[in-house]
Amino acid sequence: MISRILLAIVLLVGAAPDPAHVKNVEEWRAKHESDYRRDWVTVAGLHFLKPGANTAGSAKSNDIVVSPSVPPTIGRFVLDGQRVRFEPQAGVMVLLKDQPVTTVIDLKDDGQPSADELVINNVRLVIHLSGEKRSLRVRDPNGELARGFLGFKWFPIDEKYRVVGRFVKDAQPSTRQVVNTLGDIDTYTTEGVIEFTLLGKKMTVRPFTTRPKRFYIVFKDESSGKETYDTARFLYSDLSDDGTTVLDFNEAYNPPCSFNPYTTCPIPLKENRLPVKILAGEKAYPHPPTHSAP
């Protein structure tokens, strides 16, 4: 009699969650939150550079007003075609890789490996690419946006949102031109689609390839604009040697543009608008910002 009751309970509420899966997702979420608080919550400005010299500092007389935490003038960012040159202000301590910047230097932007990041009084500056446009991205851990951040909200971990898909390769890799939230065009490499079944529905999604066997998926679903962020959510997965990949939507997360107006995010491809409500991963941020092109 007791065994029948237990069987009925299992059928009613479903199988018990896999502790190993729950632990893995919880650890992933903890690392994600730590990384985002460091790299994206702290974004305090995005200033598009005009050709020629752009003065920068905390004084309002500058072309770029950076942060109250930095000196009135820190130097000039000179845009020359696709190059950005930094000319430091004499007597101001600006660090690059923990070394003082005392001469004029060309800066690697974040479209290249190992972007050059300048540091002044714990404020970090890097040249950011949005399409073909170059801007100065400012990160300030003591800025207003960082201090007012409302945190991360997640759906309960549910194994039905963890599925195995099969990767179907295209005849050859190709690139896609993708519009971002500022209306600029970013270019991504894609090599095929992932076929999978979720909540009883068969569907496909087209990932971008960030490195060999590593997929970056930008998608929307029927929860977008309601329970989850309207513009998109992100998900990463790895390609196994047998051609399969695990899509764990418990690790789907909001792009930084869901809470920070000084970030840019890609708009999902039409084929990545999934015909199912995915109540897994990160929930919508309470107060999404307004984005506008410069």
PyMOL commands that set and color helices and strands:
alter all, ss='L'
color gray80, all
select helices_A, chain A and resi 2-13+19-39+144-147+159-161+249-251+256-258+270-272
alter helices_A, ss='H'
color red, helices_A
select strands_A, chain A and resi 43-48+52-57+64-65+75-80+83-88+95-96+99-100+105-106+117-120+123-130+133-139+162-179+185-198+201-205+208-211+214-219+233-238+244-248
alter strands_A, ss='S'
color yellow, strands_A
deselect
rebuild
show_as cartoon
